[in-house]
């Protein structure tokens, strides 16, 4: 008889948040006696193959979804597996989740910049057309808008640039912003990787950070500290561990309902932000 396993679905397993969350998941599942299979659902072809293959894996005891969204058809397919599900950094219908308040975190970043006197603030956003990560993108953009509205500031669409999750995407997004001529005095990037790529582009273009441009990231991975990056810290590994604990409770029949847990974020002020 095949040993029951937990299937972990993640879009970018090597990216910081996903790697940290998966590390927390692995530790808890190993202690609980469950091996796990990691499935990359980041690219369309791989995603389709994984979702088609899961129903044929009879030993799957449960699912953990890491910061990934699904279409109604994909959700229905996963629901038909009829196994417990837990979500990390996102949601899955009817499943317990562990994450952060992405909206509040983004708003806190904007408040920090406003408190330094910035009135012209841009956003290096995740790709809004990436449905797989749409919930996080939408929440952080909403928090960005909240922070501006609280200060009575307009949201300038020309200063909102779609980017990806990694440093090259951040570098490209900063180049787009530079090409638009009139720069904001500060930007919030939706990840540290994006912020680090933008930092390099700004500095190579002669834009002093933080003298001319303040930059805030999101995550507080190790590289942020080395780059002296102001950021919003989130406990990614703990999110993964807590979600795995909830899944083990569900597998043991001890979980009532579908709890939703938000772990705290915090602003970490370093050297990439300064008064305007």
C-alpha positions in Angstrom: 0.0 0.0 0.0 1.3 3.5 -0.9 2.2 5.7 2.0 -0.2 8.7 2.2 1.5 12.0 1.2 0.6 15.7 1.4 0.7 17.5 -2.0 2.1 21.1 -1.8 1.2 23.4 -4.6 3.4 26.5 -5.1 3.9 28.9 -8.0 7.6 29.9 -7.5 9.2 27.3 -5.2 12.6 28.9 -5.4 11.4 32.5 -4.6 12.0 33.7 -1.1 8.4 33.6 0.3 7.7 30.2 -1.2 11.0 28.6 -0.1 10.5 29.9 3.4 6.9 28.7 3.7 7.8 25.3 2.2 10.6 25.0 4.8 8.1 25.6 7.6 5.6 23.1 6.0 8.3 20.4 5.6 9.4 20.7 9.2 5.9 20.2 10.6 4.9 17.5 8.2 8.1 15.5 8.9 7.5 15.7 12.6 3.9 14.5 12.0 5.0 11.5 9.9 3.8 12.7 6.5 6.1 13.0 3.5 5.2 15.6 1.0 5.4 16.1 -2.8 6.1 19.6 -4.1 4.4 20.6 -7.3 5.3 23.7 -9.3 2.1 25.3 -10.6 3.7 28.6 -11.8 3.8 28.0 -15.5 0.6 27.1 -17.5 1.8 23.8 -18.9 3.2 22.5 -15.7 0.1 23.7 -13.8 -2.2 21.8 -16.2 -0.2 18.7 -15.9 -0.1 18.8 -12.1 -3.9 19.4 -11.8 -4.6 16.6 -14.3 -2.4 14.2 -12.5 -3.5 14.8 -8.9 -6.8 12.8 -9.2 -4.7 9.8 -10.2 -2.5 10.0 -7.2 -4.5 7.8 -4.8 -2.1 8.2 -1.9 -2.7 12.0 -1.6 -4.0 12.6 1.9 -4.2 16.4 1.9 -3.2 19.5 0.0 -1.4 22.7 1.0 -1.7 25.6 -1.4 1.1 28.2 -1.1 0.1 31.7 -2.2 -1.7 30.5 -5.4 -5.1 31.2 -6.8 -7.1 29.0 -9.1 -9.8 29.4 -11.7 -13.3 28.1 -10.8 -12.7 25.0 -12.9 -9.3 24.3 -11.2 -10.9 24.8 -7.8 -13.7 22.4 -8.6 -11.1 19.8 -9.7 -9.1 20.1 -6.5 -12.3 20.1 -4.4 -13.3 16.8 -6.0 -10.2 15.2 -4.5 -12.2 15.2 -1.3 -9.1 15.6 1.0 -8.3 18.3 3.6 -6.8 21.5 2.3 -4.9 24.3 4.0 -3.8 27.6 2.4 -0.7 29.7 3.1 -0.5 33.3 2.0 -3.8 33.2 0.1 -7.1 31.5 0.3 -8.9 28.3 -0.9 -12.7 28.0 -0.6 -13.8 26.4 2.6 -10.2 25.7 3.8 -8.3 27.0 6.8 -5.7 29.6 6.0 -2.7 31.2 7.5 -1.3 34.5 6.1 -0.9 38.1 6.8 -3.0 41.2 6.3 -1.4 42.2 3.0 -3.6 45.3 2.7 -2.6 46.6 6.1 1.1 45.9 5.4 1.0 48.0 2.2 -0.9 50.8 3.9 1.7 50.9 6.7 4.5 51.3 4.1 2.7 54.3 2.6 2.1 55.8 6.0 5.8 55.6 6.6 6.5 57.5 3.4 3.9 60.1 4.1 5.3 60.6 7.5 8.6 61.4 5.9 6.9 64.1 3.8 6.4 62.2 0.6 3.4 63.3 -1.4 4.3 61.7 -4.8 4.4 57.9 -4.3 4.5 55.2 -6.9 3.9 51.4 -6.8 5.9 48.6 -8.4 3.1 46.1 -8.5 2.9 42.4 -9.1 1.3 41.6 -12.5 -2.4 42.3 -12.1 -3.1 39.9 -15.0 -1.5 36.9 -13.2 -4.6 35.3 -11.9 -2.6 32.7 -9.9 -1.4 35.5 -7.6 -4.3 37.9 -8.0 -5.5 37.9 -4.4 -2.2 39.2 -2.9 -1.7 41.7 -5.7 -5.2 43.1 -5.2 -4.8 43.3 -1.4 -1.5 45.1 -1.6 -2.7 47.5 -4.2 -5.8 48.2 -2.0 -3.6 48.9 0.9 -1.4 51.3 -1.2 -4.6 53.1 -2.2 -5.8 53.2 1.5 -2.5 54.8 2.6 -2.8 57.5 -0.1 -6.5 58.2 0.7 -5.8 58.6 4.4 -3.3 61.3 3.5 -5.6 62.9 1.0 -3.3 62.0 -1.9 -4.3 60.9 -5.4 -3.4 57.5 -6.8 -1.5 58.4 -10.0 -1.8 55.5 -12.4 1.2 56.6 -14.4 3.3 55.8 -11.2 1.8 52.3 -10.9 4.0 50.0 -12.9 3.2 46.2 -13.3 6.2 44.1 -12.5 7.0 40.5 -11.5 8.3 39.0 -8.3 12.0 39.0 -9.0 14.9 41.5 -9.3 15.0 41.6 -13.1 11.3 42.5 -13.2 12.0 45.2 -10.6 14.8 46.6 -12.7 12.6 46.7 -15.8 9.7 48.3 -13.9 12.1 51.1 -12.6 13.2 51.7 -16.2 9.6 52.1 -17.3 9.1 54.6 -14.5 12.2 56.5 -15.5 11.1 56.7 -19.1 7.8 58.3 -18.1 9.7 61.5 -17.3 8.2 62.9 -14.1 9.3 60.7 -11.2 7.6 60.2 -7.8 9.7 60.9 -4.8 9.1 57.4 -3.4 8.0 53.9 -4.4 6.6 50.9 -2.7 7.6 47.5 -4.3 5.4 44.5 -3.7 8.5 42.3 -2.9 12.0 42.8 -1.7 13.3 41.2 -4.9 11.4 43.8 -7.0 12.7 46.6 -4.8 16.3 45.4 -5.1 16.1 45.3 -8.9 14.6 48.8 -8.9 17.4 50.1 -6.6 20.0 49.0 -9.0 18.3 50.7 -12.0 17.7 53.9 -10.1 21.3 54.2 -8.9 22.7 53.3 -12.3 20.5 56.1 -13.8 22.0 58.6 -11.3 18.8 58.7 -9.1 20.1 59.0 -5.5 18.4 56.6 -3.0 17.2 57.8 -0.6 18.2 61.4 -1.4 16.0 61.7 -4.6 14.0 58.5 -4.3 12.9 56.5 -1.3 12.2 52.8 -1.8 10.3 50.3 0.4 10.1 46.6 -0.2 7.9 43.9 1.2 9.1 40.6 3.0 12.3 41.3 4.9 14.3 38.5 3.4 18.0 38.3 4.3 19.1 40.2 1.2 17.0 43.2 2.4 19.2 43.6 5.4 22.4 43.4 3.4 21.0 46.0 1.0 19.9 48.3 3.8 16.4 48.1 2.4 13.4 49.5 4.3 10.7 46.9 4.1 7.5 45.3 5.5 8.6 42.1 7.3 6.4 39.1 7.2 7.0 35.7 9.0 6.9 33.4 5.9 8.3 30.3 7.5 5.9 30.5 10.4 3.0 30.9 8.0 3.9 27.6 6.4 4.4 25.8 9.7 1.1 27.0 11.1 -0.8 26.0 7.9 0.8 22.5 8.1 -0.3 22.2 11.7 -3.9 23.0 10.7 -3.7 20.4 8.0 -2.5 17.8 10.5 -5.3 18.7 12.8 -7.8 18.2 9.9 -6.3 14.9 9.0 -6.7 13.8 12.6 -10.3 14.9 12.6 -9.6 17.5 15.3 -10.1 20.7 13.3 -13.5 22.4 13.7 -14.4 24.8 10.9 -12.0 26.7 8.7 -10.0 29.1 10.9 -8.4 32.1 9.2 -5.2 33.3 10.9 -3.3 36.5 10.1 0.2 36.7 11.6 1.6 40.2 12.2 3.7 42.3 9.9 6.0 45.1 10.9 7.8 48.0 9.3 11.6 47.7 9.3 13.2 51.1 8.7 16.6 51.1 7.1 18.6 53.3 4.8 16.5 53.4 1.6 13.9 55.8 3.0 14.5 59.4 4.1 12.6 62.7 4.3 11.6 64.1 0.9 
